[in-house]
Amino acid sequence: MENLFKEYEGVFEEEIENDSKPKKERVFGYKPFALQDAIGEKSIKNIWIEYQKLRFSGIEAEELIHNIVSKIRDMTAIIIGATKDDLGLKDYPYNKSKRDLKNWQEIELKNFYTKLVEIYHRSRMESGNELDTALEKLLLSI
């Protein structure tokens, strides 16, 4: 029976070029964008749950604040009229941020962004120990 299909051997195998490596899929032990999605939805319950999941999985508050700031910054820029090319975003994150704008007012976004930057810089001046608590309080005050 092996001889019967010998002429079709390798027909359905993918060809991989020698000069390009196959893409390696990134595997996370957590959902890296779930917190940003919850913030976009403006769901305090989901924000707190996702924040706690990330903190318990060992992600530092300093890393989280950068992700949150980028989400709020992108949403604010879209309100002002920035395109995906201006922001350097792909279609999905740009459209997701655009859809999330229905949950936020422009003034809320700007105030939230200002508070994020303020607590980040304040924590850097004071030794960084208060960032986790201040970020959690801010997220719960949305």
C-alpha positions as MATLAB code, in Angstrom:
seq = 'MENLFKEYEGVFEEEIENDSKPKKERVFGYKPFALQDAIGEKSIKNIWIEYQKLRFSGIEAEELIHNIVSKIRDMTAIIIGATKDDLGLKDYPYNKSKRDLKNWQEIELKNFYTKLVEIYHRSRMESGNELDTALEKLLLSI';
ca = [
       0.000    0.000    0.000;
       2.964    2.321    0.530;
       3.874    2.130   -3.151;
       0.348    3.087   -4.183;
       0.625    6.632   -2.762;
       4.383    7.140   -3.178;
       3.955    9.636   -6.042;
       1.850   11.902   -3.798;
       4.330   11.915   -0.943;
       4.980   15.423    0.357;
       2.253   17.109   -1.726;
       0.395   18.437    1.296;
       3.430   19.440    3.349;
       4.122   23.143    3.797;
       7.181   24.530    2.103;
       9.406   26.572    4.373;
      11.917   28.905    2.787;
      15.439   28.514    4.103;
      16.055   32.232    4.659;
      12.907   32.840    6.733;
      12.207   31.220   10.058;
       8.720   29.972   10.890;
       6.883   32.334   13.206;
       6.890   31.297   16.809;
       3.598   31.884   18.591;
       3.958   33.794   21.835;
       2.479   31.931   24.763;
       1.370   33.872   27.829;
       0.409   32.495   31.215;
      -2.215   35.240   31.336;
      -4.303   37.315   28.960;
      -2.118   40.357   28.296;
      -4.847   42.589   26.885;
      -7.756   41.642   29.141;
      -7.098   44.566   31.482;
      -7.013   47.026   28.578;
     -10.262   45.560   27.246;
     -11.922   45.891   30.662;
     -10.774   49.515   30.900;
     -12.179   50.175   27.445;
     -15.487   48.666   28.541;
     -15.324   50.767   31.708;
     -16.380   47.755   33.764;
     -15.040   48.261   37.283;
     -15.676   44.649   38.252;
     -13.767   43.274   35.250;
     -11.003   45.848   35.684;
     -10.417   44.806   39.277;
     -10.585   41.076   38.477;
      -8.122   41.375   35.571;
      -5.821   43.612   37.608;
      -5.745   41.067   40.440;
      -5.126   38.190   38.022;
      -2.156   40.008   36.550;
      -0.747   40.975   39.940;
      -1.096   37.407   41.258;
       0.645   36.065   38.162;
       3.652   38.221   39.038;
       3.232   41.198   36.701;
       4.477   44.368   38.379;
       2.315   47.476   38.657;
       4.928   49.473   36.748;
       4.489   47.256   33.701;
       0.709   47.411   33.985;
       0.574   51.194   34.192;
       2.399   51.461   30.869;
      -0.195   49.232   29.189;
      -3.041   51.230   30.711;
      -1.484   54.552   29.706;
      -1.054   53.364   26.110;
      -4.724   52.308   25.920;
      -5.985   55.633   27.312;
      -3.527   57.616   25.166;
      -4.705   55.815   22.017;
      -8.366   56.381   22.849;
      -7.741   60.067   23.538;
      -5.833   60.457   20.281;
      -8.645   58.776   18.335;
     -11.157   61.250   19.788;
      -8.962   64.095   18.557;
      -8.859   62.522   15.085;
      -5.739   60.362   14.922;
      -5.713   57.547   12.385;
      -4.259   54.081   12.869;
      -1.233   55.153   10.821;
      -0.688   58.146   13.100;
      -0.733   55.873   16.142;
       1.172   53.010   14.546;
      -1.594   50.542   15.404;
      -2.895   47.581   13.455;
      -6.555   47.346   12.461;
      -7.850   45.349   15.436;
      -6.437   47.450   18.326;
      -7.376   50.663   16.530;
     -10.968   49.544   15.877;
     -11.262   48.134   19.419;
     -10.171   51.466   20.919;
     -12.553   53.285   18.605;
     -15.468   51.073   19.730;
     -14.511   51.568   23.376;
     -14.954   55.329   23.026;
     -18.718   54.930   23.380;
     -18.104   54.098   27.061;
     -15.959   57.156   27.794;
     -16.275   60.912   27.505;
     -13.323   62.943   26.302;
     -12.916   64.819   29.591;
     -12.975   61.532   31.557;
     -10.198   60.112   29.391;
      -8.045   63.210   29.779;
      -8.539   63.298   33.563;
      -7.807   59.576   33.882;
      -4.661   59.959   31.765;
      -3.495   62.887   33.918;
      -4.043   60.891   37.115;
      -2.155   57.880   35.698;
       0.851   60.003   34.817;
       0.698   61.744   38.193;
       0.667   58.549   40.269;
       3.435   57.054   38.147;
       5.752   60.024   38.629;
       4.853   60.401   42.288;
       5.689   56.737   42.919;
       9.043   57.143   41.135;
       9.935   60.073   43.380;
       8.899   58.303   46.580;
      10.599   54.895   45.976;
       7.905   53.087   43.965;
       6.268   51.222   46.834;
       2.963   53.074   46.557;
       2.370   52.516   42.828;
       0.453   49.272   43.289;
      -1.955   50.720   45.839;
      -2.392   54.028   44.015;
      -3.027   52.280   40.684;
      -5.579   49.946   42.229;
      -7.401   52.868   43.877;
      -7.454   54.773   40.605;
      -8.789   51.785   38.677;
     -11.545   51.290   41.237;
     -12.516   54.960   41.026;
     -13.444   54.813   37.334;
];
